[in-house]
Amino acid sequence: MARDIYRKIIELVLKAAELARTVGILNLLQPGLVKEMIIADILGHELITTKRDADARDPINSSIVYEYLSCKECGSGQLDRMFKEPADKRQESLNRIRRK
């Protein structure tokens, strides 16, 4: 029974990946991308699909960008690629959040 469900999920993911490629998304399963796509849709933002940039931008003023930081309700949150030391790496980490 579970195998049939897994096969259906795989089929749907492959179809979604094919559809994503038509709009320039080459790796739909890039960590966090689908979650960011859902959040951008809910908030009316324009998704940014590149990994090293902000998550989305304002559809009217593209100089306004958004970084989505989220966690499960009643869970804990986590930021990846954050450094406490050395000072230059810490500043780079903070700039990721500020997107300056």
TATATA-V217523 format. One record per run of one state. SS is the DSSP state (~ for helix, > for strand, _ for the rest). FROM is the first residue (numbers start at 1). LEN is the number of residues. If there is no record, write none. Layout:
ss,from,len
SS,FROM,LEN
SS,FROM,LEN
//
This chain:
ss,from,len
_,1,1
~,2,20
_,22,11
~,33,11
_,44,2
>,46,2
_,48,8
>,56,2
_,58,7
>,65,2
_,67,20
~,87,12
_,99,2
//
